[in-house]
Amino acid sequence: MRMMTRGTIAMLGSFVFAATFSLSAFAQAPTSQAPAAQAPPAAAAQAQKPESARGELKSVDAQKMTLTLGNGQTFQYTSATKVTGAQGGVAGLASMSGREVTIDYETKGADRIATMITVSADKK
């Protein structure tokens, strides 16, 4: 009877050790993965950081939904792009070539998406 008790205790001890080791490894797994899971939102926040550009409006391409400044920078616009200082929204910009504009935009990959376009007052 004593041999059976020692064997049972040894087996239970091994089971408890294995269970404790497994649970501690399982409990640590989410902690080690948390920083990696948090990295993409931080990277996305940096990618969508609003930026600004200023220059002379060179051209507007309504088919491609782009506008180009005199320095060669090209920006895309969407139906959600807000325009101030021009009548008719983005379509009104087509007749304002040569005017000074400020473009607030977000960079998404290689694209610069205009969120707001402000046309400066005409210099007289």
N, C-alpha and C positions, 0 to 999 in steps of 0.2 A: 504494500500500500504506500509505503514511503517513496518508492521509486516512481510510482505513478504521480504522486503529488509534486515531486521535484521536477519531473518531466513536464507536468502541466504548468507549473510556475515558470519554468524556462521558456516554454512555448508562449505563454501569455506575455512574458517580459519581452520576447522578440516581437510579438505583435504590437505591443504598446510602443516600442522603439520605432518600428517601421511606420506606424500610424503618425507618431509625433514628427518624424523626419518628413513624411509626405505632406502633412499639414503645414509645417513651417516653410517648405518649398512652395507650396500653393499660395500661402499668405504673402510671400515675397514677390511672386510673379507680377501682380498688378502694379506694385511699386516700381519695379524696374521698367515696366512698359509705359507708365504714365508720362514721362518726359517725351517719349517718342510720339505718343498720342497727342500731346499738346503742341508739338512743333508745327504741324500744318496750319492750325488756325493763326499762330503767330506769323508764319510766312505769308499766309493769305492777307493778314492785316497789313504787312509791309508792302505787299504787291498792290494793294488798293489804297495806299497812302496818297491823298490828293496832292497834286503838284500844280504848278502854274507856269504858263509861258506867255510872253508878250511880244508882239511884233506887228508888222504891217500885213494886212490881209492881202494875199496875192490872188488866190482863186478858190472857188467853191465848186465841187463836182457833185451835183445832186444825184446822179446815177450810182456813184460809188459811195455816196454819203461821206465825203471827205472834204476837208478844207486845208489849204496850204498857206503858210506864212512866207513872207519875203525871204527869210533866212533858210527856206527849204524844209522846215519842219512840217510834217503832215499829221493831221488828227482825224479820227473818225468821229462821227456824231450819230446820235440815235434820236428817236422820236421823243425821248425823255430829256434830251439836252435842253437846258434853259438858255434863252437868249435875251439879253437886255440891251437896249440902245438901238435896236433895229426893228422896224415894223415887219410883220409877217414871219417872225421866227427865223429859222435857219434859211428859209427860202429868201428872206429879205436881205441876207448877207451877200447874195450873188451880185447885187448892184452896188456893193460897198467896197469894192476892190480899192486898195490904197489906204484904207482907214486903219487906225491903230486899234488892235483888239487884245484883250486879255482872255486866255483860255485856261480854265481850271479843268484838269483831266486826271484820270486814273490810268495807270499802266497795267495792262493785263497781257502778260506774255510780251510779245513784240509790239502789240498795238497800244496806241494812246487814244483813249476814249474820252471825248470832251463831255464834261458834266455841266459846265456853264461857260457861255461865251458872252463877254461884255465888250460892247463897241464903245470906244471913247468918243466924247463929244467932238463934233467937227471943229477944227481949229480955224478961227477967222481972224 
